[in-house]
Amino acid sequence: MGKKIGILLENRFIDREILYYQTRFAEEGLEPVFLTRLWGQEALTFRGMELGQEMTVRSSFETLSESGLSEYGCILVPAGYVADYLLYSEKPKEKSSAVQFIERVMGRGDILKAFICHSLWLAGPLAETFAGRHVTCHNNIISHVENAGMVFEDRDLCIDGDLITARTGGDHALLAREVIRRLHADA
């Protein structure tokens, strides 16, 4: 497994969660790399919804090659409205580029997948990919995950093989701790 942790980002992220990941993963010798859809730009700047923190992202998941993806030990989708923004597709009923990326990552057993709070919104269009997987999520999207064929577990952290999910954005330290544990165990 790689030492990089890809963290998807868009507007209205939870500032404290992102700051925690940046610091905590680096403390463990892991490299947090923020990924987004750049829309043909060299960089995009996003703003958090609590503290107004600005984050500039220069890496796109759309251009990540298979060998480049192999450098990642984990792909993490944070809380807040990140997943909602990343669901956008120009054509109705077409999978967004972020959904296509998640589908690609889900096919890789060598990469951990971590979702927290509302981030499983990105899994909604991928019922065939997520069907039968055990997850937890924010109470507001339980029906979404069940409609996508996932099995909801009423707990703060749920582990189903290479899929780690946490209930709320406030559980970010719990999620990070499990990601770190798993990446170090596989090293």
DOVOLUM-499936 format. One record per residue: residue number from 1; residue in three letters; chain; y negated, x negated, z negated of N, C-alpha, C in turn. Coordinates in pm, 1 decimal, padded with zeros to 6 digits. Layout:
BEGIN
(NUM,"ALA","A",(Y,X,Z),(Y,X,Z),(Y,X,Z))
...
***
This chain:
BEGIN
(1,"MET","A",(00119.1,-00082.5,00000.0),(00000.0,00000.0,00000.0),(-00124.6,-00086.3,00000.0))
(2,"GLY","A",(-00228.2,-00035.8,00065.2),(-00353.8,-00108.3,00070.4),(-00430.4,-00103.0,-00059.5))
(3,"LYS","A",(-00532.9,-00183.9,-00067.1),(-00617.3,-00189.9,-00186.7),(-00744.0,-00107.4,-00171.4))
(4,"LYS","A",(-00764.7,-00046.9,-00055.3),(-00883.2,00035.4,-00034.2),(-00853.0,00179.8,-00073.7))
(5,"ILE","A",(-00955.9,00246.2,-00124.6),(-00947.9,00389.1,-00152.5),(-01054.4,00455.9,-00067.3))
(6,"GLY","A",(-01012.4,00534.7,00029.3),(-01105.9,00607.0,00114.5),(-01150.0,00733.9,00045.4))
(7,"ILE","A",(-01280.1,00748.6,00028.8),(-01335.8,00866.3,-00037.1),(-01421.3,00939.9,00065.1))
(8,"LEU","A",(-01379.9,01061.9,00101.6),(-01456.6,01139.5,00197.6),(-01587.5,01183.7,00132.5))
(9,"LEU","A",(-01694.5,01185.8,00211.3),(-01824.3,01222.6,00154.7),(-01903.9,01308.8,00251.1))
(10,"GLU","A",(-01981.9,01396.3,00192.5),(-02077.0,01483.3,00262.1),(-02181.2,01524.5,00159.7))
(11,"ASN","A",(-02273.1,01609.1,00198.2),(-02377.3,01655.1,00106.7),(-02320.8,01739.8,-00006.9))
(12,"ARG","A",(-02399.2,01743.8,-00115.8),(-02371.0,01825.2,-00234.2),(-02244.5,01780.1,-00306.5))
(13,"PHE","A",(-02224.5,01647.8,-00309.7),(-02116.7,01591.6,-00391.1),(-02160.4,01593.4,-00537.4))
(14,"ILE","A",(-02065.9,01574.0,-00628.4),(-02097.6,01566.4,-00770.6),(-02127.4,01420.4,-00803.8))
(15,"ASP","A",(-02253.2,01392.9,-00833.0),(-02301.8,01256.0,-00852.1),(-02218.8,01177.0,-00952.5))
(16,"ARG","A",(-02196.8,01232.9,-01070.3),(-02126.1,01159.7,-01176.3),(-01983.6,01125.0,-01134.3))
(17,"GLU","A",(-01920.2,01212.1,-01060.4),(-01784.6,01185.9,-01011.9),(-01784.7,01064.8,-00917.5))
(18,"ILE","A",(-01875.7,01064.3,-00822.2),(-01882.0,00955.2,-00723.7),(-01918.9,00823.5,-00791.0))
(19,"LEU","A",(-02014.3,00826.5,-00882.1),(-02051.5,00705.2,-00956.3),(-01932.6,00651.6,-01036.0))
(20,"TYR","A",(-01857.0,00741.1,-01094.8),(-01738.9,00701.0,-01172.0),(-01637.4,00631.4,-01081.1))
(21,"TYR","A",(-01608.0,00691.6,-00965.8),(-01511.1,00630.2,-00873.7),(-01557.0,00491.3,-00830.4))
(22,"GLN","A",(-01685.2,00479.9,-00796.0),(-01736.8,00349.8,-00752.0),(-01711.8,00242.0,-00857.5))
(23,"THR","A",(-01744.2,00273.4,-00980.2),(-01731.5,00176.2,-01088.9),(-01587.0,00154.8,-01129.8))
(24,"ARG","A",(-01516.4,00262.4,-01154.5),(-01380.9,00252.9,-01210.8),(-01282.2,00187.8,-01114.5))
(25,"PHE","A",(-01286.3,00225.5,-00988.3),(-01192.9,00165.6,-00892.8),(-01222.1,00016.7,-00875.5))
(26,"ALA","A",(-01349.9,-00019.2,-00867.8),(-01386.8,-00160.7,-00854.3),(-01340.0,-00241.3,-00975.6))
(27,"GLU","A",(-01348.6,-00182.9,-01095.5),(-01300.1,-00251.2,-01216.3),(-01152.3,-00285.9,-01207.0))
(28,"GLU","A",(-01079.1,-00208.8,-01130.9),(-00934.5,-00228.4,-01116.2),(-00897.9,-00311.8,-00993.4))
(29,"GLY","A",(-00998.8,-00370.6,-00928.8),(-00972.9,-00453.1,-00811.5),(-00945.8,-00373.0,-00685.7))
(30,"LEU","A",(-00983.1,-00246.5,-00687.6),(-00966.0,-00158.4,-00572.3),(-01102.3,-00139.5,-00506.3))
(31,"GLU","A",(-01102.9,-00124.0,-00375.8),(-01228.4,-00113.2,-00301.6),(-01253.9,00029.9,-00257.2))
(32,"PRO","A",(-01350.4,00098.2,-00320.2),(-01383.6,00232.2,-00272.2),(-01463.2,00223.3,-00141.6))
(33,"VAL","A",(-01418.0,00294.3,-00040.1),(-01485.3,00297.4,00089.8),(-01516.9,00443.4,00120.7))
(34,"PHE","A",(-01643.2,00472.6,00144.1),(-01683.1,00609.8,00173.5),(-01672.2,00635.5,00322.9))
(35,"LEU","A",(-01609.2,00746.8,00355.7),(-01581.5,00785.2,00494.0),(-01639.9,00923.6,00520.6))
(36,"THR","A",(-01688.8,00943.5,00641.2),(-01740.3,01074.4,00679.8),(-01732.0,01088.5,00831.2))
(37,"ARG","A",(-01777.2,01199.6,00879.3),(-01798.0,01218.7,01023.5),(-01941.4,01176.9,01051.5))
(38,"LEU","A",(-01958.2,01076.0,01132.8),(-02091.9,01020.9,01157.2),(-02167.8,01088.1,01271.2))
(39,"TRP","A",(-02105.9,01175.9,01345.9),(-02174.7,01250.0,01451.5),(-02245.7,01157.9,01550.2))
(40,"GLY","A",(-02186.6,01042.3,01580.3),(-02244.5,00948.8,01675.6),(-02354.1,00860.5,01617.8))
(41,"GLN","A",(-02381.7,00872.7,01490.5),(-02484.5,00791.9,01425.6),(-02420.9,00664.9,01366.3))
(42,"GLU","A",(-02502.1,00563.3,01341.2),(-02453.1,00441.8,01275.2),(-02430.2,00465.1,01126.7))
(43,"ALA","A",(-02507.5,00554.3,01067.7),(-02498.3,00584.0,00925.3),(-02559.0,00721.0,00899.3))
(44,"LEU","A",(-02512.4,00784.4,00792.4),(-02571.1,00909.7,00745.6),(-02591.5,00899.5,00595.5))
(45,"THR","A",(-02697.5,00960.9,00546.2),(-02725.5,00960.6,00403.2),(-02705.4,01100.9,00348.4))
(46,"PHE","A",(-02629.6,01108.2,00239.5),(-02598.5,01235.4,00175.1),(-02658.7,01237.8,00035.7))
(47,"ARG","A",(-02681.3,01357.1,-00016.0),(-02744.7,01373.5,-00146.5),(-02652.2,01452.2,-00239.8))
(48,"GLY","A",(-02642.6,01402.6,-00363.2),(-02565.5,01471.0,-00466.2),(-02636.6,01595.0,-00514.7))
(49,"MET","A",(-02561.6,01685.5,-00576.7),(-02620.4,01813.9,-00615.1),(-02667.2,01820.0,-00760.0))
(50,"GLU","A",(-02637.2,01719.8,-00840.6),(-02680.8,01724.2,-00979.6),(-02798.5,01630.2,-01006.6))
(51,"LEU","A",(-02783.5,01506.0,-00964.6),(-02883.7,01403.2,-00993.2),(-02967.1,01365.8,-00870.8))
(52,"GLY","A",(-02931.6,01419.8,-00755.6),(-03003.3,01387.0,-00632.6),(-02975.3,01245.9,-00582.4))
(53,"GLN","A",(-02865.6,01188.2,-00629.6),(-02827.8,01053.4,-00585.8),(-02809.5,01053.4,-00434.5))
(54,"GLU","A",(-02859.3,00948.3,-00368.9),(-02839.8,00935.0,-00225.2),(-02732.4,00831.2,-00198.0))
(55,"MET","A",(-02642.6,00863.8,-00106.9),(-02534.5,00774.6,-00066.9),(-02538.3,00762.0,00084.6))
(56,"THR","A",(-02549.4,00640.2,00134.3),(-02545.5,00615.8,00277.7),(-02404.4,00572.4,00315.0))
(57,"VAL","A",(-02349.1,00640.8,00414.1),(-02212.6,00614.4,00459.4),(-02218.7,00558.1,00600.3))
(58,"ARG","A",(-02146.0,00448.7,00621.5),(-02144.6,00381.6,00752.1),(-02006.4,00379.0,00816.9))
(59,"SER","A",(-01906.8,00436.2,00750.8),(-01769.8,00433.7,00802.5),(-01724.3,00574.8,00837.0))
(60,"SER","A",(-01662.4,00587.5,00954.2),(-01616.3,00717.6,01001.3),(-01464.4,00726.4,00997.5))
(61,"PHE","A",(-01414.7,00838.2,00946.8),(-01270.0,00859.8,00952.0),(-01225.7,00890.9,01094.5))
(62,"GLU","A",(-01317.9,00931.4,01178.7),(-01282.4,00965.6,01317.0),(-01242.1,00843.1,01399.3))
(63,"THR","A",(-01294.9,00727.8,01365.6),(-01266.9,00607.0,01444.1),(-01169.9,00512.6,01373.9))
(64,"LEU","A",(-01108.9,00558.2,01266.0),(-01017.6,00474.1,01189.9),(-00883.8,00463.1,01262.5))
(65,"SER","A",(-00849.8,00341.7,01306.6),(-00723.9,00318.3,01378.1),(-00606.5,00326.4,01281.4))
(66,"GLU","A",(-00486.2,00331.5,01334.6),(-00366.3,00333.2,01249.3),(-00356.4,00205.9,01166.2))
(67,"SER","A",(-00387.3,00089.9,01226.4),(-00383.5,-00034.7,01149.1),(-00493.7,-00035.7,01043.9))
(68,"GLY","A",(-00609.3,00019.1,01076.2),(-00717.1,00029.7,00978.5),(-00680.5,00123.4,00864.4))
(69,"LEU","A",(-00615.8,00233.7,00897.8),(-00572.4,00329.6,00796.8),(-00468.6,00267.6,00703.3))
(70,"SER","A",(-00389.7,00174.5,00755.2),(-00287.0,00108.2,00674.6),(-00346.2,00022.4,00563.0))
(71,"GLU","A",(-00474.8,-00006.9,00569.1),(-00540.4,-00084.5,00463.7),(-00571.4,00001.0,00340.8))
(72,"TYR","A",(-00554.1,00132.4,00353.1),(-00586.7,00224.3,00245.1),(-00462.0,00259.5,00165.0))
(73,"GLY","A",(-00475.8,00253.7,00033.4),(-00368.1,00296.2,-00055.0),(-00381.1,00442.0,-00091.5))
(74,"CYS","A",(-00503.8,00496.2,-00075.8),(-00529.6,00634.7,-00114.1),(-00646.7,00689.5,-00032.5))
(75,"ILE","A",(-00635.4,00816.3,00002.5),(-00747.9,00891.8,00058.1),(-00777.9,01001.5,-00042.5))
(76,"LEU","A",(-00903.2,01006.6,-00086.5),(-00944.4,01099.3,-00192.0),(-01053.3,01191.6,-00138.8))
(77,"VAL","A",(-01036.7,01320.6,-00164.3),(-01140.2,01417.8,-00128.6),(-01201.7,01467.0,-00259.6))
(78,"PRO","A",(-01330.7,01436.9,-00282.5),(-01394.2,01470.5,-00410.1),(-01433.0,01617.8,-00421.4))
(79,"ALA","A",(-01485.0,01649.8,-00538.8),(-01526.8,01786.4,-00571.0),(-01661.0,01819.1,-00507.2))
(80,"GLY","A",(-01720.2,01926.9,-00551.8),(-01847.7,01971.4,-00497.0),(-01825.4,02044.3,-00365.4))
(81,"TYR","A",(-01922.5,02032.5,-00276.9),(-01917.2,02102.9,-00148.7),(-01874.8,02012.8,-00032.9))
(82,"VAL","A",(-01824.3,01895.3,-00063.8),(-01783.6,01799.2,00038.8),(-01686.5,01863.4,00137.7))
(83,"ALA","A",(-01579.6,01922.7,00086.9),(-01477.9,01981.3,00175.2),(-01535.6,02096.0,00258.3))
(84,"ASP","A",(-01621.8,02175.6,00197.9),(-01680.7,02287.5,00270.4),(-01758.7,02237.7,00391.8))
(85,"TYR","A",(-01841.7,02136.1,00372.7),(-01916.7,02079.5,00485.4),(-01822.9,02017.0,00588.8))
(86,"LEU","A",(-01718.0,01951.0,00542.9),(-01626.7,01883.7,00635.1),(-01535.8,01980.2,00711.7))
(87,"LEU","A",(-01532.0,02104.6,00671.5),(-01453.9,02205.9,00744.6),(-01520.5,02249.2,00874.9))
(88,"TYR","A",(-01647.8,02216.5,00890.9),(-01721.5,02263.9,01007.8),(-01661.2,02212.3,01137.9))
(89,"SER","A",(-01642.5,02304.6,01230.6),(-01597.8,02272.6,01365.5),(-01690.9,02344.4,01463.5))
(90,"GLU","A",(-01720.0,02277.5,01574.3),(-01811.4,02336.4,01672.8),(-01752.9,02460.7,01738.1))
(91,"LYS","A",(-01622.0,02465.3,01749.8),(-01556.9,02579.3,01814.7),(-01480.4,02660.7,01710.9))
(92,"PRO","A",(-01500.5,02793.0,01709.5),(-01427.3,02877.0,01614.9),(-01275.8,02857.6,01627.2))
(93,"LYS","A",(-01210.3,02853.5,01513.9),(-01064.4,02840.9,01501.2),(-01010.2,02704.2,01541.0))
(94,"GLU","A",(-01097.3,02610.5,01572.4),(-01053.6,02474.0,01602.3),(-01055.2,02393.9,01472.5))
(95,"LYS","A",(-00955.5,02308.4,01454.4),(-00951.3,02224.2,01335.3),(-01065.6,02123.1,01341.8))
(96,"SER","A",(-01140.5,02114.5,01232.9),(-01249.0,02016.0,01227.7),(-01190.2,01875.4,01232.4))
(97,"SER","A",(-01275.0,01778.3,01261.1),(-01225.4,01640.5,01266.4),(-01175.7,01595.6,01129.3))
(98,"ALA","A",(-01234.3,01645.5,01020.2),(-01186.4,01610.6,00885.9),(-01049.2,01670.7,00860.0))
(99,"VAL","A",(-01027.9,01793.3,00904.0),(-00896.5,01857.2,00888.5),(-00792.8,01779.6,00969.9))
(100,"GLN","A",(-00828.6,01738.6,01090.3),(-00737.3,01658.2,01171.5),(-00705.0,01525.1,01103.3))
(101,"PHE","A",(-00805.5,01465.9,01038.1),(-00783.3,01340.7,00965.4),(-00688.0,01363.3,00847.5))
(102,"ILE","A",(-00709.4,01471.0,00771.8),(-00620.9,01501.1,00658.4),(-00479.2,01525.4,00708.3))
(103,"GLU","A",(-00465.4,01594.2,00819.2),(-00332.4,01618.6,00877.1),(-00265.0,01485.4,00911.5))
(104,"ARG","A",(-00340.6,01395.0,00966.6),(-00289.7,01261.2,01001.9),(-00247.7,01184.3,00876.6))
(105,"VAL","A",(-00330.6,01188.7,00773.8),(-00300.9,01117.6,00649.4),(-00179.6,01178.3,00579.7))
(106,"MET","A",(-00167.9,01309.9,00582.6),(-00054.1,01375.9,00517.6),(00078.6,01333.8,00580.4))
(107,"GLY","A",(00074.8,01289.4,00704.2),(00195.5,01241.8,00770.9),(00233.9,01099.5,00732.6))
(108,"ARG","A",(00152.8,01036.7,00650.3),(00177.1,00897.9,00609.6),(00225.0,00894.0,00465.0))
(109,"GLY","A",(00352.8,00871.2,00444.3),(00408.6,00863.8,00309.9),(00365.8,00741.1,00232.7))
(110,"ASP","A",(00309.5,00642.0,00301.8),(00266.8,00517.7,00235.7),(00125.5,00525.3,00179.3))
(111,"ILE","A",(00059.4,00640.4,00195.0),(-00077.1,00657.6,00146.3),(-00079.6,00773.2,00047.4))
(112,"LEU","A",(-00136.6,00748.2,-00071.1),(-00157.6,00856.5,-00167.3),(-00266.1,00948.9,-00114.9))
(113,"LYS","A",(-00253.8,01076.3,-00147.4),(-00356.1,01174.5,-00114.8),(-00402.8,01234.7,-00245.7))
(114,"ALA","A",(-00532.8,01237.5,-00269.9),(-00587.6,01291.0,-00394.1),(-00693.7,01395.9,-00362.0))
(115,"PHE","A",(-00678.4,01512.8,-00421.7),(-00771.2,01623.5,-00402.7),(-00812.0,01674.9,-00540.1))
(116,"ILE","A",(-00938.1,01713.3,-00553.5),(-00988.1,01761.8,-00682.0),(-01074.7,01885.5,-00661.7))
(117,"CYS","A",(-01061.0,01979.5,-00753.3),(-01146.7,02097.1,-00759.9),(-01135.0,02183.3,-00633.3))
(118,"HIS","A",(-01243.8,02195.1,-00557.4),(-01246.8,02277.7,-00436.3),(-01202.0,02202.5,-00310.8))
(119,"SER","A",(-01166.5,02077.1,-00323.0),(-01141.7,01996.4,-00203.2),(-01021.1,02041.0,-00121.8))
(120,"LEU","A",(-00931.4,02117.3,-00181.9),(-00817.3,02167.9,-00104.2),(-00858.4,02273.1,-00001.2))
(121,"TRP","A",(-00987.7,02305.8,00004.4),(-01035.9,02388.5,00115.4),(-00995.3,02324.3,00247.8))
(122,"LEU","A",(-00994.5,02191.5,00252.5),(-00957.7,02120.9,00376.0),(-00812.0,02144.2,00415.5))
(123,"ALA","A",(-00730.7,02187.2,00320.6),(-00589.0,02210.2,00349.9),(-00563.6,02349.4,00407.5))
(124,"GLY","A",(-00659.5,02438.1,00394.7),(-00641.2,02575.5,00441.0),(-00591.4,02588.1,00583.8))
(125,"PRO","A",(-00648.8,02515.5,00679.3),(-00601.9,02524.8,00817.4),(-00469.0,02452.0,00842.4))
(126,"LEU","A",(-00413.0,02390.6,00739.4),(-00292.4,02309.1,00756.5),(-00173.8,02365.4,00678.2))
(127,"ALA","A",(-00155.8,02496.9,00686.3),(-00048.1,02560.7,00609.9),(00087.4,02496.5,00638.1))
(128,"GLU","A",(00112.6,02460.9,00762.9),(00242.2,02400.3,00797.3),(00258.3,02262.4,00732.9))
(129,"THR","A",(00149.7,02195.3,00705.6),(00151.5,02061.6,00645.1),(00163.9,02068.5,00493.2))
(130,"PHE","A",(00099.8,02166.8,00431.7),(00094.8,02175.6,00286.1),(00191.9,02277.5,00226.9))
(131,"ALA","A",(00260.2,02354.2,00309.1),(00350.0,02459.0,00259.0),(00452.1,02401.7,00161.4))
(132,"GLY","A",(00464.7,02468.8,00047.8),(00562.6,02430.0,-00052.4),(00517.4,02319.6,-00146.0))
(133,"ARG","A",(00402.8,02257.1,-00118.4),(00353.9,02149.1,-00205.6),(00297.8,02208.7,-00334.0))
(134,"HIS","A",(00324.3,02144.4,-00445.9),(00275.1,02187.7,-00576.6),(00138.8,02124.7,-00600.9))
(135,"VAL","A",(00040.6,02209.2,-00634.8),(-00096.9,02163.7,-00651.1),(-00163.3,02236.2,-00767.1))
(136,"THR","A",(-00275.0,02180.0,-00810.8),(-00367.9,02251.4,-00895.4),(-00503.8,02245.2,-00827.6))
(137,"CYS","A",(-00593.1,02334.3,-00866.9),(-00724.4,02341.2,-00804.1),(-00816.0,02424.7,-00892.2))
(138,"HIS","A",(-00941.2,02435.1,-00851.8),(-01036.4,02520.1,-00922.0),(-00989.0,02664.9,-00913.3))
(139,"ASN","A",(-01013.7,02740.1,-01019.2),(-00970.9,02881.0,-01021.9),(-01021.6,02960.8,-00902.4))
(140,"ASN","A",(-01138.8,02925.1,-00850.2),(-01198.4,03000.3,-00740.1),(-01121.7,02989.5,-00609.1))
(141,"ILE","A",(-01035.4,02890.2,-00594.5),(-00965.4,02875.7,-00466.2),(-00813.2,02888.5,-00478.4))
(142,"ILE","A",(-00765.5,02941.0,-00590.8),(-00621.1,02960.7,-00606.6),(-00565.4,03044.8,-00492.8))
(143,"SER","A",(-00633.5,03153.1,-00457.6),(-00583.4,03238.4,-00348.7),(-00581.5,03162.8,-00216.3))
(144,"HIS","A",(-00676.2,03070.5,-00195.0),(-00679.0,02991.6,-00071.8),(-00555.3,02902.5,-00062.0))
(145,"VAL","A",(-00522.9,02833.7,-00171.6),(-00408.3,02742.7,-00165.9),(-00277.8,02821.3,-00156.4))
(146,"GLU","A",(-00269.5,02933.4,-00224.3),(-00147.5,03014.2,-00214.0),(-00133.1,03074.9,-00074.5))
(147,"ASN","A",(-00243.8,03117.8,-00013.7),(-00238.3,03170.9,00122.5),(-00200.4,03063.6,00224.2))
(148,"ALA","A",(-00223.5,02937.9,00190.3),(-00183.7,02826.2,00277.4),(-00041.9,02779.0,00245.3))
(149,"GLY","A",(00028.4,02852.5,00159.0),(00168.7,02822.7,00132.2),(00194.1,02722.1,00021.2))
(150,"MET","A",(00087.8,02680.3,-00047.9),(00106.2,02585.7,-00158.7),(00145.7,02661.7,-00285.3))
(151,"VAL","A",(00205.0,02590.0,-00378.7),(00246.2,02647.8,-00506.2),(00146.1,02602.3,-00612.1))
(152,"PHE","A",(00069.5,02696.9,-00666.6),(-00030.7,02664.3,-00767.5),(00036.1,02637.6,-00901.6))
(153,"GLU","A",(-00004.8,02529.1,-00966.3),(00040.0,02494.0,-01101.4),(-00081.0,02505.0,-01193.7))
(154,"ASP","A",(-00067.9,02577.7,-01302.4),(-00177.0,02598.2,-01396.8),(-00183.7,02480.1,-01493.2))
(155,"ARG","A",(-00241.1,02370.0,-01445.6),(-00254.5,02247.5,-01525.6),(-00374.7,02168.7,-01476.3))
(156,"ASP","A",(-00417.4,02070.6,-01554.2),(-00534.0,01989.9,-01516.3),(-00502.2,01887.5,-01408.5))
(157,"LEU","A",(-00380.2,01836.3,-01408.6),(-00337.6,01737.7,-01309.2),(-00199.4,01775.2,-01261.1))
(158,"CYS","A",(-00178.3,01768.3,-01131.1),(-00048.3,01800.4,-01073.5),(-00009.8,01688.8,-00977.6))
(159,"ILE","A",(00112.6,01642.2,-00990.8),(00162.4,01535.7,-00903.8),(00283.6,01588.5,-00828.3))
(160,"ASP","A",(00277.1,01580.0,-00696.8),(00388.1,01620.5,-00610.2),(00409.9,01507.3,-00510.7))
(161,"GLY","A",(00490.3,01409.7,-00551.7),(00515.8,01294.2,-00466.1),(00389.4,01216.1,-00439.3))
(162,"ASP","A",(00350.6,01207.8,-00312.3),(00231.8,01131.3,-00273.1),(00103.3,01214.4,-00277.5))
(163,"LEU","A",(00111.8,01334.2,-00334.3),(-00002.8,01425.1,-00343.9),(-00040.7,01444.0,-00490.6))
(164,"ILE","A",(-00165.3,01407.9,-00523.8),(-00216.8,01421.4,-00659.6),(-00335.6,01516.8,-00654.3))
(165,"THR","A",(-00333.8,01619.8,-00739.2),(-00444.6,01714.7,-00741.1),(-00493.7,01733.2,-00884.6))
(166,"ALA","A",(-00623.7,01759.3,-00898.7),(-00684.9,01785.1,-01028.6),(-00764.1,01914.2,-01021.4))
(167,"ARG","A",(-00767.9,01983.9,-01134.8),(-00823.9,02118.9,-01139.2),(-00974.1,02126.3,-01110.8))
(168,"THR","A",(-01055.9,02051.7,-01184.2),(-01201.4,02064.2,-01169.4),(-01266.8,01927.7,-01151.9))
(169,"GLY","A",(-01390.9,01929.6,-01108.0),(-01466.1,01805.3,-01094.3),(-01475.4,01728.4,-01225.3))
(170,"GLY","A",(-01469.6,01798.3,-01336.4),(-01471.6,01734.1,-01466.7),(-01345.1,01654.6,-01496.4))
(171,"ASP","A",(-01242.5,01672.5,-01416.2),(-01115.6,01600.2,-01433.7),(-01109.6,01473.3,-01349.4))
(172,"HIS","A",(-01226.3,01424.0,-01303.5),(-01227.3,01307.8,-01214.3),(-01169.3,01181.9,-01279.8))
(173,"ALA","A",(-01190.9,01162.2,-01410.4),(-01135.0,01043.4,-01476.9),(-00982.8,01053.5,-01483.4))
(174,"LEU","A",(-00932.5,01173.3,-01507.6),(-00788.0,01196.3,-01510.4),(-00726.2,01166.9,-01373.4))
(175,"LEU","A",(-00791.0,01214.8,-01267.8),(-00743.8,01190.2,-01131.5),(-00748.2,01040.7,-01099.3))
(176,"ALA","A",(-00860.4,00976.9,-01130.7),(-00875.3,00833.7,-01102.5),(-00769.9,00751.8,-01176.5))
(177,"ARG","A",(-00744.3,00786.2,-01300.9),(-00644.6,00714.5,-01381.1),(-00506.2,00720.7,-01313.8))
(178,"GLU","A",(-00470.7,00836.6,-01262.2),(-00339.7,00850.1,-01196.6),(-00335.7,00774.7,-01064.2))
(179,"VAL","A",(-00444.3,00778.7,-00988.1),(-00450.6,00702.7,-00862.9),(-00434.8,00553.8,-00892.7))
(180,"ILE","A",(-00506.9,00504.3,-00992.5),(-00498.9,00362.8,-01030.3),(-00357.3,00326.4,-01074.5))
(181,"ARG","A",(-00299.5,00410.6,-01158.8),(-00163.2,00385.4,-01207.0),(-00064.9,00375.2,-01090.5))
(182,"ARG","A",(-00075.4,00467.7,-00998.6),(00017.4,00470.0,-00885.2),(-00004.0,00351.1,-00791.8))
(183,"LEU","A",(-00128.8,00315.5,-00765.4),(-00154.7,00203.8,-00675.9),(-00108.9,00071.3,-00737.7))
(184,"HIS","A",(-00129.2,00054.2,-00866.9),(-00083.4,-00068.2,-00933.0),(00069.9,-00072.6,-00943.0))
(185,"ALA","A",(00132.9,00042.7,-00961.9),(00279.0,00048.2,-00970.8),(00343.2,00012.6,-00836.8))
(186,"ASP","A",(00275.6,00049.1,-00727.8),(00328.6,00022.2,-00593.2),(00293.3,-00116.1,-00541.4))
(187,"ALA","A",(00209.3,-00188.9,-00616.0),(00164.3,-00320.2,-00569.2),(00275.8,-00424.7,-00576.9))
***
